[in-house]
Amino acid sequence: MKNSLAAIAIALLPAGGPAKDIATPAVGTGDTTNFPTIGEVVRTDPALDALIAPGAEIEVLADGFVWSEGPVWVPSDGGGHLLFSDIPRNSVMRWEEGVGVSLFLKPSGYTGVDDYGREPGSNGLLIDAEGQLVSCEHGDRRLSVMTRGGGKRTLVDSYEGRRLNSPNDACFKSNGDIYFTDPPYGLPEGHRDRRRELDFCGVYRLAEDGELTLLTKEMTRPNGIAFSPDEGTLYVAQSDPKAAIWKEFPVGEDGTLGAGEIFYDATADVGKLPGLPDGLKVDAAGNLWATGPGGVSIFSPDGKRLGRISTGQNTSNCVWGDDGGTLYITADMYLCRIRTKTKGAGW
């Protein structure tokens, strides 16, 4: 996968090099293992010790971003690297151990010529079974795939003839279907934007054959999304300050969702701790690692909060990388990581 994505990056980068508005990251730009640290691990249940070793630190790999989001690990025979979005700069960045940060792709989510608000770029990123980059694009209001030939192809940009709001985050089911959320955050004027064509925020399934199914529109601001290891449950975060929750939905044999239930309600933490429910991932044992108020909360499969990776920042998303046991975290202007004692689902 690394070689194919690198070739695509070369084809899409401007001839003059990285765009001038991409600030040089303040740290993590070279061959170093001496990274600064931030925050702390807050332990509320002894069970967390089996997942994060006492003394584990949150390393800052790079900073200087406007709003980092959507990290995805790109494996390779030599190890791999990380891609992640800087949404306001309409860019995808690349980080590699011993190399640091570079611009991978610009534009990443908006290809128009007029100004398109504060968050025009890509958000959630995925790697498909063929090693191609799949992007949730705010400005172009679509899911896209970067083909091996170097161009992008639209996977979906509308529902029943009406344009999507701004696809936010997505996950693959093992059969190749993509499940994704569609809040209005990428629209220049948010949910009141005159360009908005849907009067709801949906959770969708895009089947491999291209059929788009609306699974639910009950959530006011659906955001992060992930399956349980057995794919019997779909977790969806809701980044609504009035109802800052995570919901769990049973997944039917046909891929549709049953009635949702609240998995955890963090509304009482809003305003006391930075952030709202956002991106999330699941480990091999079914524990949920969910960004939200105060950093990354770790929940047992039955909804008990075991602790929190407290970055001290509004924390947007996370992903498993390296051998599956390192959690990479995007938190405001930072790219961070912490070593865990577990592995991500699917590793």
N, C-alpha and C positions, 0 to 999 in steps of 0.2 A: 504494500500500500504506500509506503513512504516514497518509492521511486515515482509512482504514477502521480501522486499529489504534488511532488516537487516539480515534475515536468509541467503540470498545469499552472503552478505558481509562477514559473518562469515565463510562461506564455501570457499571463495576465498582468504581471507587474509592469508599470510604466518603464519606458526605456531609460528614463533619467534616474531610476531608482525609487526608493520609498517616497511617498508624498510628503511635502514639506510640513504639513500640519500634524505629522506624527512625531510627537515629542520623543526624544531619546529616553528610554526608561532609566530611572535613577540607579537601580541596582539590578543584579542578575544578568548583566549584559555580556559576561565573558566566562572564561573557564575558571570557576571557583566553586568550592564546596562550603565556603564560609558565609552562609546567608544570614542576614539579620532575622530576628524573630519578632512576632507581635502576639498580643493576646494571651490567652490561657485556656486550658481545658477545665471546664467546670463539671465536677462529678456529683451527681445527685443520687446515684444508685451504685452499689459495689459491682454490679454486673458490667459496668462500663470498663472495668479493669481488664476484662477478657477481650475487649475490642480496641482499646487505646492504652498503651503501656503508661504507667505512672512516669512522669518526667518527659513525655513526648512533647515536642515543641512545634509551633506553627511557623514555618519558614517563609519568608518573603522572597520570592524568586525574582520579581520585577515589579516596578511601579511606574507611575506617570501616565496612567490611562485615565480617560474621562469616566467611563463606566464599563468595566469588564464583565463579560457574560458568556454563557453558552460553551463552556470548555468541552473539548472532545479529545480523546487519546487516539493517536494514529500509530498503531504498532508496526514494527518492522523487524527484520532479522537482527539488526544491530541494536535494537532497544525500542526506539520510537520517539515521538515528539508530541507536543500538545498544540492544538489550535484553539483559539478563543476569539470572541467578538469584542470589539470596542465600539459599541453601538453608536454613540454620538459622532464618532469619527468615520462611520460608514466603512469599517475596516475589519478584517480578520488578521489576527496576529499569530505568530509562530514562536514557540519556546522549545528549546532543546538543551538538555544537560550538556554543559561544557561549551555551549555556543551562545546561549542567551536568546534575546528577543529580536525578531525582525518582522517586517511587514510581509504578510502572505498574500493578501488580496484586498484591493480597493478599486471600485466600490464593492461593497459586500451585500448591501440590501436595498439600495436605491440607485437607479440608473437614470433618473430624470435630470433636467437641467435647472429647475427652479429649486429654491430652498424648500426643504421638507421637514421642518421642525427640529426638535431636539434629539430624536432617536430614529434616524433614518436607516440605520444599518441592519445587518443580520443580528439575530439573537441566538436561539438554540442551534447547535450544530450536531450532525450525526455522520457516521461513516457507514455506508451500506455494505452489503455482502460482496460487492465488486471493488471495494476500496474507494468509492467515490464520495465526495463531500456533499451532504444534503444540508440545506440551510433553511431556517425559518427567517424570512425576509420581511422587515417592517415596511420599508418604503415602497417596494414593489408588490407587497401584500400577497405573498405567495410562498409555497414550498418549491425549492429548486434543487436540481442535482447538477453538479459540475462534471461534465462528461470527460472521458479520457482524451477526447480530441481538443480539449481546452475551453470549450464553450459551456454555457449553462442551458439547461432545458427546464421549462416550467413543469412541475408535477401537478400542481393544482393552485388556482388563484380565485376560485369562485364557488359558491354554493347555490344551486338552483338559479343560476344566471345573475346572481348578485355577488359583488366582490367581497372577499374576506376582509375582516378588520385589519389585523396585523399578526400573522402567525408568530407565536411566542416561543414555545418549546415543544419537543416531540420525542418519541421513543419508538423503537422497532419492536414488533412482536416477532417471535421466532419464524413465523411463516412469511415474513417480509412486509406485512402490513405496517403502516405508519399511523400512530395515534398522536394527535397534536391538539394544542389549545390555541384559541383565537380571541384574546382580549383586545381592547382598543389602544393599548399603550403606544404603539408606533404611529398612530395618526397624529398629525401636527396639533390638533385641538382635542385629542383624546376622544372620550365617548360622545362629546358634543360636536365633533367634526362634521362639517357639511358634506364631506366626501363619504361618510359612512353609509353603507347600503344595507347592512343587517342590523336589526334592532335587538340583538342578543349576542352573547359571547358563548361560542360553542366549544364543545369537545368533539373532535371528529376522528373517523378512521378512514384512511386512504388505502384501499386494497391494492394489491399488486397489479390487478387488472385495470386500475384507474378509477374504480367506482368510489365516490365519496359518500360517506354516511354520517349524518349528524347523530351522535350518540347521546348527548344531553346538552341542554341549554339552561340547566337549573343553577349553574354557578355564576355569580356576578362578575368575577374576575379570575377565570381559570388561568393557571400559570404553569408551574412545573408538573411533570407527569412521568410516571414510571410504573413498571409491572413488578409484582411479587415474583420470586424465583420460579414458581410453578405456573405463572401467568394466569392464575385464577382470580387475582385481584389487581385492579388498576387504582393507583393513588394519584390524586390531583390536588395541587395546592391552590388556594384561593387568596390572592393578594389584595383583599378588600379590608381596609383598616376597621370597618364596622363589623366585619365577620372574618377575622384572620384565622382560617381553618385549613385543615387537610381533610379530604374526603376519601373514602375507599368505596370502590364499586366492584361487585362481583362480575366476572367476565363470562358470558355464556359460550357455549360450544360454537355458536355462529359468529363470535367476536363482538357481539353487542353487549351493552351494559345493563345490569339489573339496578335496582334502587340503591342509591348512594346513602352512606351513613357517615357521620362525622367520626374521623379517626382521632383527631386531636384539635382542640380549640385553644388558640394562643391569643385571642382578642384581648385578654386582660394584660398581656405584655406589651401591647402596642403603645408607643409613647414612652414606655419605661425602658425599653431596650431597642437598639437601632434595627430597622428592617421590618419586612413583612414576609409571609410565606412566599417562596419563590421556587428556585430549582431544587430538585431532589433526585437521589439515587438510592438503590437498595443493595444490601450486601448479600453474600451467598446464604446466610442464615435467615434472611428475611427481615433484618433490621432496616429501618428507614433512616437515611441520613438526609435531613431536609433543612435547607437554608430558610431562615426566618428571623423573628425577633431575637437579637443577641448572637447571631452567627449560624452555626450548623447544629441543629438539635438531632440527637440520636434517640430513636424510638425503638422499642422492642416490637415484634409483630403484633402484639396485643394492645399497642398504643401507650405503653408506659414510657415516659421520658427518662432515659438513663443518664443523660448529661448533655453538655453543649460545648462545641468548639467555639469559644468566644473570640472573635477577631477584633471586636471593638468598632467594627464598621458595618454599614449596610452590606449584607452579604447576599450575592445574587445566585450563585450556582456552584456545582461541584461535579467531579467525575473521577472514576477510578483510573489509575494509570500504572506505569512501570510493570510490575509483575501482578498487578491487580490489587496490591495491598497499600498503595499510596493514594490518598485522597487529595486531588488538586482542587483548589477553591478560588473562585473569583469573588473579590470583596472590594467594591467601589473602585479605587484606583490601583488596587493590588492584585497580583497573582501569587497565591500561596500554596503550600502543601503541608501535609502532616502524614507521618507514617502510622499505619494501623496494624492491628494483629488479626484482621479479617481480610477478606477479599470481596471484590464486587461480584454481584450476581452475573453469571455467565463466564467468569474467569476460571 
